[in-house]
Amino acid sequence: MRRTISLCIIVKDEAVFLDRCLASYAGLADETIVVDTGSADGSDTVAARHGARVFHEPWEGDFSKARNQSLARATGDWIVWTDADDIVTPENREKIVQFRDAHALNVCFSFLIKNSQDGVLGSVFNQVRMFPRHNAIRFRNRVHEQVLPSIQELGFSTVYTDIMVVHTGYSSPEVVEKKQVRNLAILEDEMRKHPDHPVILFSYAGTLVDLKRHKEAVPWYLKAMELAEKQQSERHIYEGVPVALGALYGRLKEYGKARPWVDKAYALDPSHPQTNSMLGELAELAGDSEAAIRHFEFVLTCEEKPTFIPVDVNMLKINACAHLGGLYMKKGDKKKMVAILDKALEIKTGKKTRPSDRGRVFFDRGDFLQAGKEYLIAVNDPASDDWASFLGLAQVFLADNSPADAVAILTMGLERFPGNMDLVALRGRLKA
């Protein structure tokens, strides 16, 4: 039996994102429900152009209420909800389709949500995004809304999948600050109504941190942890507070205060990538290179996986590589240092490292000799398509005050890559 899917979205002035979002979900849903809470930028027109059923509701400072209004309009067997600034790849969209008819309507699916602009870097957390249409399944909390509690009360099981949705909304520090100022006001009102809710208190503390009000966040983290332990609920909050406090004090360079929280976090979960990263940094500061290397190398084995609290695993890996590069160099192991540099670049770019990538890193550090050696790997390989190594080697010659050699290497590059405008432009400037 073929079941149907309703794609549910709430929007307010999201036209710049919405077209791309709906295009990425094209072909998934039997209907798209868009609740517009007061857009003035034509978001409703964009939604209608994609065939969505658009409903207008006033914004009341309550994300759950708006989302529940979209659920109430849906008619499909399954609900898939998303944000207007989300993107799903064709491969992940197809995985959702495969779940549509393969399961009974008493199971829900959690997706991996990645806060990212490039699809590579960014924190990842799990979130229930697909569930049966049911009158009792509704969102709760005015901000950082959750649907899982109502699902659990029904006794429905949750499957944690590897389906990834890329969330692109946190595009700049200014955007983050604006959203967090909005969230702070909502959370303060929520705390007055629910003073003993550990999730709300944890979210409030995290919002204060994002707004750089670090010291103000500490008592709220502590209270959230205390309530989670006392209520024997929200285990992820109890385990997440030590990680958050360790990071907070580390950011403030108060390492003596950070240490006990990092140790507690490690005792609770020795496999946490952020905890191991923090232990690596503390060990390096203490001069214990072997312990630092051990923790940083462990971080490199970690993968993105379901977690309730966002973790940027790839950025932690890049940070680990940066530290390991220095630690390996101190040990005189240049081979490992170059290999770890490759790994960092591969993680950052999502593709295999080229000699020009490595050379650029050394060049930016002022190590022109090593940069030149890296560029020469590609220059001396007639099968290499790494034209940027010719450009980089020319820049090395210029840094060495050898413009004639720079022109010669650019000419050689143009023989292999005729018409390359970057090589042409630099050679033209040098010959002018």
GUTISE-356626 format. One record per residue (C-alpha): residue in one letter; x, y, z. Coordinates in nm, 2 decimals. Example, Ala and Ser with C-alpha at 12.3 -4.5 7.8 and 13.67 -1.06 7.14 Angstrom:
// GUTISE-356626
A:1.23:-0.45:0.78
S:1.37:-0.11:0.71
// end
This chain:
// GUTISE-356626
M:0.00:0.00:0.00
R:0.14:0.34:-0.10
R:0.12:0.59:0.18
T:0.13:0.97:0.14
I:0.35:1.24:0.28
S:0.27:1.59:0.39
L:0.57:1.83:0.40
C:0.51:2.10:0.66
I:0.69:2.43:0.69
I:0.65:2.76:0.88
V:0.79:3.08:0.73
K:0.83:3.44:0.80
D:1.03:3.65:0.55
E:1.21:3.34:0.41
A:1.18:3.41:0.04
V:1.56:3.41:0.00
F:1.58:3.05:0.12
L:1.24:2.90:0.05
D:1.28:2.85:-0.32
R:1.60:2.65:-0.28
C:1.44:2.45:0.01
L:1.13:2.35:-0.18
A:1.33:2.27:-0.49
S:1.54:2.03:-0.29
Y:1.23:1.85:-0.16
A:1.06:1.83:-0.50
G:0.90:1.50:-0.57
L:0.90:1.39:-0.20
A:0.56:1.50:-0.08
D:0.20:1.45:-0.19
E:0.12:1.79:-0.05
T:0.32:2.08:0.10
I:0.17:2.29:0.38
V:0.32:2.63:0.44
V:0.21:2.84:0.74
D:0.32:3.20:0.68
T:0.33:3.40:1.01
G:0.35:3.75:0.86
S:0.60:3.76:0.57
A:0.64:4.09:0.38
D:0.89:3.96:0.13
G:0.67:3.74:-0.09
S:0.75:3.41:0.08
D:0.38:3.31:0.02
T:0.42:3.37:-0.35
V:0.74:3.15:-0.36
A:0.55:2.87:-0.18
A:0.25:2.89:-0.41
R:0.48:2.87:-0.71
H:0.60:2.53:-0.58
G:0.24:2.41:-0.55
A:0.22:2.46:-0.17
R:-0.11:2.51:0.02
V:-0.04:2.84:0.20
F:-0.21:2.95:0.52
H:-0.17:3.28:0.69
E:-0.15:3.30:1.07
P:-0.03:3.58:1.30
W:0.31:3.53:1.47
E:0.25:3.50:1.85
G:0.61:3.43:1.96
D:0.55:3.06:1.97
F:0.72:2.82:1.73
S:0.53:2.52:1.85
K:0.20:2.69:1.79
A:0.29:2.78:1.44
R:0.42:2.43:1.36
N:0.11:2.27:1.51
Q:-0.10:2.49:1.29
S:0.08:2.33:0.99
L:0.02:1.98:1.13
A:-0.35:2.05:1.17
R:-0.38:2.13:0.80
A:-0.20:1.82:0.68
T:-0.38:1.52:0.53
G:-0.10:1.28:0.45
D:-0.03:0.95:0.63
W:0.32:1.08:0.72
I:0.44:1.42:0.83
V:0.78:1.54:0.73
W:0.86:1.88:0.87
T:1.14:2.11:0.77
D:1.26:2.47:0.80
A:1.26:2.71:0.51
D:1.64:2.74:0.52
D:1.69:2.36:0.51
I:1.83:2.17:0.21
V:1.81:1.79:0.14
T:2.02:1.62:-0.12
P:1.86:1.38:-0.38
E:2.02:1.08:-0.20
N:1.87:1.17:0.13
R:1.54:1.26:-0.02
E:1.52:0.91:-0.17
K:1.60:0.76:0.17
I:1.29:0.93:0.31
V:1.08:0.80:0.02
Q:1.20:0.45:0.10
F:1.07:0.48:0.46
R:0.73:0.59:0.34
D:0.59:0.25:0.26
A:0.83:0.03:0.46
H:0.70:0.09:0.81
A:0.37:0.09:1.00
L:0.22:0.41:1.12
N:0.35:0.37:1.48
V:0.72:0.46:1.43
C:0.90:0.79:1.39
F:1.23:0.88:1.23
S:1.50:1.11:1.35
F:1.73:1.28:1.10
L:2.07:1.42:1.13
I:2.05:1.80:1.12
K:2.37:1.98:1.01
N:2.41:2.35:1.07
S:2.63:2.44:0.78
Q:2.69:2.68:0.49
D:2.91:2.44:0.29
G:2.77:2.10:0.38
V:3.10:2.00:0.53
L:3.16:2.21:0.85
G:2.90:2.27:1.11
S:2.74:2.11:1.42
V:2.53:1.80:1.39
F:2.24:1.69:1.61
N:1.95:1.45:1.58
Q:1.59:1.56:1.55
V:1.26:1.38:1.49
R:1.16:1.50:1.14
M:0.92:1.23:1.02
F:0.62:1.08:1.21
P:0.27:0.96:1.14
R:-0.01:1.22:1.12
H:-0.18:1.18:1.46
N:-0.39:1.43:1.66
A:-0.19:1.36:1.97
I:0.15:1.43:1.81
R:0.22:1.80:1.86
F:0.52:2.02:1.92
R:0.59:2.17:2.27
N:0.80:2.46:2.39
R:0.77:2.81:2.24
V:1.13:2.80:2.12
H:1.36:2.50:2.05
E:1.03:2.32:2.00
Q:1.02:1.94:2.04
V:0.78:1.68:1.91
L:0.95:1.38:2.07
P:0.78:1.40:2.41
S:0.43:1.36:2.26
I:0.55:1.07:2.05
Q:0.70:0.90:2.35
E:0.37:0.94:2.54
L:0.19:0.75:2.26
G:0.44:0.47:2.30
F:0.57:0.50:1.94
S:0.92:0.39:1.87
T:1.19:0.62:1.72
V:1.44:0.51:1.46
Y:1.76:0.71:1.45
T:1.86:0.73:1.08
D:2.16:0.86:0.89
I:1.94:1.09:0.67
M:2.10:1.43:0.68
V:1.93:1.77:0.63
V:2.15:2.07:0.60
H:2.03:2.38:0.79
T:2.18:2.70:0.64
G:2.01:2.96:0.85
Y:2.30:3.06:1.07
S:2.48:3.24:0.79
S:2.67:3.51:0.99
P:2.74:3.62:1.35
E:2.49:3.90:1.30
V:2.22:3.66:1.20
V:2.30:3.43:1.50
E:2.29:3.72:1.74
K:1.96:3.85:1.61
K:1.80:3.50:1.64
Q:1.94:3.45:1.99
V:1.82:3.79:2.11
R:1.47:3.68:1.99
N:1.51:3.34:2.16
L:1.63:3.48:2.49
A:1.31:3.68:2.54
I:1.10:3.38:2.46
L:1.30:3.16:2.69
E:1.28:3.40:2.98
D:0.91:3.40:2.95
E:0.91:3.02:2.93
M:1.13:2.99:3.25
R:0.88:3.19:3.44
K:0.61:2.94:3.35
H:0.83:2.63:3.38
P:1.11:2.71:3.63
D:1.20:2.34:3.68
H:1.23:2.23:3.32
P:1.60:2.13:3.26
V:1.58:2.16:2.88
I:1.45:2.52:2.89
L:1.72:2.62:3.15
F:1.99:2.45:2.94
S:1.87:2.63:2.63
Y:1.86:2.96:2.81
A:2.22:2.91:2.93
G:2.33:2.82:2.58
T:2.17:3.13:2.44
L:2.35:3.35:2.69
V:2.68:3.19:2.58
D:2.60:3.26:2.22
L:2.55:3.62:2.32
K:2.89:3.62:2.50
R:2.73:3.65:2.84
H:2.93:3.36:2.97
K:2.94:3.41:3.34
E:2.56:3.46:3.35
A:2.52:3.12:3.19
V:2.70:2.92:3.46
P:2.42:2.91:3.73
W:2.16:2.82:3.47
Y:2.38:2.53:3.35
L:2.42:2.41:3.71
K:2.05:2.43:3.78
A:1.97:2.25:3.46
M:2.21:1.97:3.56
E:2.07:1.95:3.91
L:1.71:1.93:3.79
A:1.79:1.66:3.54
E:1.96:1.45:3.81
K:1.68:1.51:4.06
Q:1.40:1.43:3.82
Q:1.59:1.14:3.66
S:1.50:1.28:3.32
E:1.67:1.44:3.02
R:1.99:1.24:3.06
H:2.14:1.43:2.77
I:2.12:1.75:2.98
Y:2.29:1.59:3.27
E:2.58:1.47:3.05
G:2.58:1.79:2.84
V:2.63:2.04:3.12
P:2.99:1.93:3.20
V:3.09:1.95:2.83
A:2.93:2.30:2.81
L:3.10:2.43:3.13
G:3.43:2.28:3.03
A:3.41:2.46:2.69
L:3.28:2.78:2.86
Y:3.58:2.81:3.10
G:3.82:2.70:2.83
R:3.69:2.99:2.61
L:3.75:3.22:2.90
K:4.10:3.07:2.95
E:4.01:2.97:3.31
Y:4.17:2.63:3.27
G:4.17:2.55:3.64
K:3.79:2.58:3.64
A:3.76:2.40:3.32
R:3.95:2.09:3.43
P:3.71:1.93:3.68
W:3.42:1.98:3.44
V:3.61:1.82:3.15
D:3.71:1.53:3.37
K:3.35:1.48:3.47
A:3.24:1.49:3.11
Y:3.50:1.23:3.02
A:3.38:1.00:3.31
L:3.03:1.03:3.18
D:3.12:0.97:2.82
P:3.48:0.89:2.73
S:3.39:0.88:2.36
H:3.27:1.24:2.33
P:3.47:1.42:2.06
Q:3.45:1.76:2.22
T:3.55:1.63:2.56
N:3.86:1.45:2.41
S:3.94:1.77:2.22
M:3.93:1.97:2.54
L:4.14:1.71:2.72
G:4.40:1.73:2.44
E:4.43:2.10:2.47
L:4.46:2.08:2.85
A:4.73:1.82:2.82
E:4.92:2.02:2.57
L:4.90:2.33:2.80
A:5.04:2.11:3.08
G:5.33:1.99:2.86
D:5.20:1.63:2.84
S:5.25:1.58:2.47
E:5.18:1.21:2.47
A:4.84:1.25:2.64
A:4.76:1.54:2.41
I:4.84:1.33:2.10
R:4.64:1.04:2.23
H:4.32:1.25:2.28
F:4.36:1.45:1.95
E:4.41:1.13:1.76
F:4.10:0.98:1.92
V:3.90:1.29:1.79
L:4.01:1.20:1.44
T:3.84:0.86:1.47
C:3.50:1.02:1.57
E:3.22:1.04:1.32
E:2.90:1.25:1.29
K:2.63:1.06:1.48
P:2.29:1.12:1.64
T:2.31:1.34:1.95
F:2.05:1.57:2.11
I:2.31:1.84:2.17
P:2.48:1.98:1.85
V:2.85:1.88:1.80
D:3.07:2.01:1.51
V:3.27:1.69:1.47
N:3.45:1.81:1.15
M:3.56:2.13:1.31
L:3.69:1.94:1.61
K:3.88:1.72:1.37
I:4.04:2.02:1.20
N:4.13:2.17:1.54
A:4.28:1.83:1.64
C:4.48:1.83:1.31
A:4.61:2.18:1.38
H:4.73:2.08:1.73
L:4.87:1.74:1.61
G:5.07:1.92:1.34
G:5.25:2.12:1.60
L:5.30:1.83:1.83
Y:5.44:1.60:1.56
M:5.67:1.88:1.45
K:5.81:1.91:1.81
K:5.88:1.54:1.79
G:6.06:1.58:1.46
D:5.81:1.37:1.27
K:5.77:1.59:0.96
K:5.61:1.30:0.77
K:5.33:1.27:1.01
M:5.30:1.65:1.02
V:5.25:1.67:0.64
A:5.00:1.38:0.66
I:4.79:1.55:0.93
L:4.79:1.87:0.73
D:4.65:1.67:0.43
K:4.38:1.53:0.66
A:4.28:1.87:0.78
L:4.25:2.01:0.43
E:4.05:1.71:0.32
I:3.81:1.75:0.61
K:3.77:2.12:0.54
T:3.72:2.10:0.17
G:3.55:1.76:0.15
K:3.78:1.65:-0.12
K:4.13:1.50:-0.16
T:4.42:1.74:-0.09
R:4.63:1.86:-0.38
P:4.99:1.98:-0.37
S:4.86:2.34:-0.42
D:4.64:2.31:-0.11
R:4.94:2.20:0.10
G:5.17:2.46:-0.05
R:4.93:2.74:0.02
V:4.92:2.65:0.39
F:5.30:2.66:0.41
F:5.31:2.98:0.20
D:5.07:3.15:0.44
R:5.29:3.04:0.73
G:5.59:3.20:0.57
D:5.76:2.87:0.50
F:5.84:2.94:0.14
L:6.10:2.65:0.11
Q:5.84:2.39:0.21
A:5.57:2.56:0.00
G:5.80:2.54:-0.30
K:5.86:2.17:-0.24
E:5.49:2.10:-0.23
Y:5.42:2.30:-0.55
L:5.70:2.11:-0.73
I:5.52:1.78:-0.67
A:5.25:1.89:-0.92
V:5.48:2.09:-1.15
N:5.71:1.79:-1.20
D:5.41:1.55:-1.26
P:5.31:1.58:-1.63
A:4.98:1.40:-1.55
S:4.88:1.64:-1.27
D:4.59:1.88:-1.34
D:4.69:2.10:-1.04
W:4.74:2.43:-1.23
A:4.74:2.63:-0.90
S:5.08:2.48:-0.81
F:5.23:2.68:-1.10
L:5.07:2.99:-0.97
G:5.19:2.91:-0.62
L:5.54:2.84:-0.72
A:5.55:3.17:-0.91
Q:5.44:3.35:-0.59
V:5.72:3.17:-0.41
F:5.98:3.30:-0.66
L:5.83:3.65:-0.62
A:5.86:3.62:-0.24
D:6.23:3.53:-0.31
N:6.26:3.84:-0.53
S:6.31:3.63:-0.85
P:6.05:3.77:-1.10
A:6.22:3.62:-1.40
D:6.19:3.27:-1.25
A:5.82:3.35:-1.17
V:5.76:3.44:-1.54
A:5.94:3.12:-1.65
I:5.72:2.90:-1.43
L:5.40:3.07:-1.54
T:5.50:3.03:-1.90
M:5.56:2.66:-1.83
G:5.22:2.64:-1.67
L:5.05:2.80:-1.97
E:5.21:2.54:-2.19
R:5.03:2.27:-1.99
F:4.71:2.48:-1.92
P:4.67:2.71:-2.22
G:4.44:3.00:-2.16
N:4.42:2.96:-1.78
M:4.32:3.32:-1.69
D:4.49:3.32:-1.34
L:4.82:3.22:-1.49
V:4.77:3.46:-1.78
A:4.68:3.75:-1.55
L:4.99:3.71:-1.32
R:5.23:3.67:-1.61
G:5.08:3.98:-1.78
R:5.13:4.19:-1.47
L:5.49:4.07:-1.43
K:5.58:4.14:-1.79
A:5.41:4.48:-1.80
// end
